[in-house]
């Protein structure tokens, strides 16, 4: 079973770093607290679909991309 919090954490962090922006910058743009961004990136937070969509918008990606495992398990 896929751990979507871990997938989201890895993908948010990778997308943010690819844009070369800090957690604080992302938080300011998305109008959320920096510690919330940090919690998401550590897999400690369970953001709503609305929050995932907001993050995706500010990371120039889609919610689906943020929830897609980098290396999907082969069945």
Secondary structure as GFF3:
##gff-version 3
##sequence-region A 1 75
A	DSSP	alpha_helix	4	18	.	.	.	ID=ss1
A	DSSP	alpha_helix	23	30	.	.	.	ID=ss2
A	DSSP	alpha_helix	34	41	.	.	.	ID=ss3
A	DSSP	alpha_helix	49	58	.	.	.	ID=ss4
A	DSSP	alpha_helix	63	66	.	.	.	ID=ss5
###
